Amino acid sequence: TQEISSGGVASNTLISSGGIQAVSSAGSAISASIKSAGTQTISSGASVIATQLSAGGSQLINAGAVASTTQVNSGATQSVTSGASTVSTSISSGGTQEISSGGVASNTLISSGGIQAVSSAGSAISAGVLSGGNQVIHGGAVISATQISSGGTQTLLSGASVNTTQISGGATQVIGNAASAVSTSISSGGTQEISSGG
């Protein structure tokens, strides 16, 4: 375990095979690389920038913490817990961003097999969904200003609601039973599929 206390800075750390990097309030982690079974845990007030997650690595963002410009690939997971937030995460190649109740993700880019899963009372703002990416929205989630293009998909599960989505370039918005979409814009080969009860 690497423990980064207030005022401490760790750059270019490699975490794997059960290793843990724990970043405390006012500690900083820059350009960490987290691979198979490695974990980066971020506490409130920590500064974490440009982490790369791959091959089963995980990043746990706790209440009050913010992670910026994270890359999530190859079966890795970024967990955004209640009161936590992320800015400008990129998800691809089987990576997953899980947003729990009270968590907020802004300006996330989802592509090439990446998934953004937004639970009830979780929030995703201004996401971009490209070819092979999927934004999966559970009932009670707060979703606004998603842009879906180039074959990306937005999936609204039962009870989900979204606002101001833009669909273009072969992208698809799938509205499931008891789900709803408000103020959607569709252009350039975009598709909105409304299922029974949607």
C-alpha positions in Angstrom: 0.0 0.0 0.0 1.1 3.5 -0.8 -0.5 6.1 1.5 -0.4 9.7 0.4 -1.1 12.1 3.2 -2.0 15.8 3.2 0.7 17.7 1.2 2.2 14.5 -0.3 2.5 14.0 -4.0 3.0 10.8 -6.0 3.6 10.8 -9.7 3.7 8.0 -12.3 2.9 5.3 -9.8 2.2 1.7 -11.1 -0.3 -0.2 -9.0 -1.1 -3.8 -9.8 -1.7 -7.4 -8.4 -3.6 -6.4 -5.2 -1.6 -3.2 -4.7 -3.4 -0.1 -3.2 -2.8 3.6 -3.6 -4.7 5.5 -0.9 -4.9 9.3 -1.4 -6.0 11.2 1.6 -7.4 14.8 1.9 -5.0 17.3 0.3 -2.8 14.5 -1.0 -2.1 14.4 -4.8 -1.7 11.5 -7.3 -0.7 12.4 -10.8 -0.6 10.0 -13.8 -1.0 6.8 -11.9 -1.3 3.5 -13.8 -3.6 0.9 -12.3 -3.7 -2.6 -13.7 -4.9 -6.1 -12.8 -6.4 -6.1 -9.3 -4.8 -2.8 -8.4 -6.9 -0.2 -6.6 -6.7 3.6 -6.2 -8.8 4.9 -3.3 -9.5 8.6 -3.2 -10.7 10.5 -0.1 -12.4 13.8 0.2 -10.2 16.8 -0.7 -7.6 14.7 -2.6 -6.3 15.8 -6.0 -6.1 13.0 -8.5 -5.4 13.7 -12.2 -4.7 11.6 -15.3 -5.1 8.1 -13.8 -5.0 5.3 -16.3 -7.0 2.2 -15.4 -6.7 -1.1 -17.4 -6.8 -4.9 -17.2 -9.1 -5.1 -14.2 -7.8 -2.1 -12.2 -10.2 0.0 -10.2 -10.6 3.5 -8.9 -12.8 4.2 -5.9 -13.9 7.8 -5.5 -15.3 8.6 -2.1 -17.6 11.4 -0.9 -16.1 14.8 -1.5 -13.4 13.5 -3.8 -12.9 14.6 -7.4 -11.0 12.7 -10.1 -10.1 14.4 -13.4 -9.1 13.1 -16.8 -9.2 9.4 -15.9 -8.9 6.8 -18.7 -10.8 3.6 -18.1 -10.0 0.6 -20.4 -9.9 -3.1 -20.7 -12.2 -4.4 -18.0 -11.3 -1.7 -15.5 -13.9 0.1 -13.3 -14.3 3.6 -12.0 -16.7 3.8 -9.1 -18.2 7.2 -8.3 -19.9 7.0 -4.9 -22.4 9.3 -3.2 -21.0 12.8 -3.0 -18.1 12.1 -5.3 -17.5 13.5 -8.8 -15.5 13.0 -11.9 -14.6 15.4 -14.8 -13.5 14.4 -18.3 -13.3 10.6 -17.9 -12.7 8.6 -21.0 -14.1 5.0 -21.1 -13.3 2.4 -23.8 -12.4 -1.2 -24.6 -14.6 -2.8 -22.0 -14.1 -0.2 -19.3 -17.0 0.8 -17.0 -17.9 3.9 -15.0 -20.4 3.1 -12.3 -22.2 6.2 -10.8 -24.0 5.5 -7.6 -26.8 7.5 -5.9 -25.4 11.0 -5.3 -22.4 10.6 -7.5 -21.9 13.0 -10.4 -19.9 12.5 -13.7 -19.4 15.5 -16.1 -18.0 15.5 -19.6 -17.5 11.7 -19.8 -16.5 10.3 -23.2 -17.8 6.7 -23.8 -16.6 4.7 -26.8 -15.5 1.3 -28.2 -17.1 -1.0 -25.8 -17.1 1.4 -22.8 -20.1 1.6 -20.5 -21.4 4.4 -18.3 -23.9 2.9 -15.8 -25.9 5.5 -13.9 -27.9 4.3 -10.9 -30.9 5.8 -9.3 -30.1 9.4 -8.1 -26.8 9.3 -9.8 -26.0 12.1 -12.3 -24.3 12.3 -15.7 -24.0 15.7 -17.4 -22.7 16.4 -20.9 -21.6 12.9 -21.7 -20.4 12.0 -25.3 -21.2 8.5 -26.5 -19.4 7.4 -29.7 -19.2 4.1 -31.7 -19.5 1.1 -29.5 -20.1 3.1 -26.3 -23.3 2.7 -24.2 -24.8 5.0 -21.6 -27.1 2.8 -19.4 -29.5 4.7 -17.3 -31.5 3.3 -14.4 -34.8 4.7 -13.1 -34.3 7.8 -11.0 -31.0 8.8 -12.5 -30.4 12.4 -13.5 -29.2 12.7 -17.1 -28.8 15.9 -19.2 -27.2 17.1 -22.4 -25.8 13.7 -23.6 -24.5 13.7 -27.2 -24.8 10.4 -29.0 -23.0 10.0 -32.3 -21.1 7.7 -34.7 -23.0 4.5 -33.6 -23.1 5.1 -29.9 -26.1 4.0 -27.8 -28.1 5.4 -24.9 -30.2 2.8 -23.1 -33.1 4.0 -20.8 -34.2 1.3 -18.4 -37.6 1.2 -16.7 -38.3 4.5 -14.9 -35.4 6.3 -16.5 -35.7 9.9 -17.8 -33.3 12.0 -19.8 -33.3 15.6 -21.0 -31.8 17.4 -24.0 -30.2 14.4 -25.7 -28.7 14.9 -29.2 -28.7 11.9 -31.5 -26.8 11.8 -34.8 -24.5 9.8 -37.1 -26.0 6.3 -36.8 -26.4 6.6 -33.0 -29.4 5.1 -31.2 -31.5 6.1 -28.1 -33.5 3.1 -26.7 -36.4 4.1 -24.5 -37.6 1.1 -22.5 -40.9 0.5 -20.7 -41.9 3.4 -18.3 -38.8 5.4 -19.5 -39.0 8.9 -21.0 -37.0 11.3 -23.0 -37.6 15.1 -23.1 -36.4 17.6 -25.7 -34.4 15.1 -27.8 -32.8 16.3 -31.1 -32.4 13.7 -33.8 -30.4 14.3 -37.0 -28.0 12.8 -39.6 -29.1 9.2 -39.3 -29.8 9.1 -35.6 -32.5 6.8 -34.3 -34.9 7.0 -31.3 -36.5 3.6 -30.5 -39.5 3.7 -28.2 -40.5 0.4 -26.7 -43.9 -0.6 -25.4 -44.7 1.6 -22.5 -42.0 4.1 -23.3 
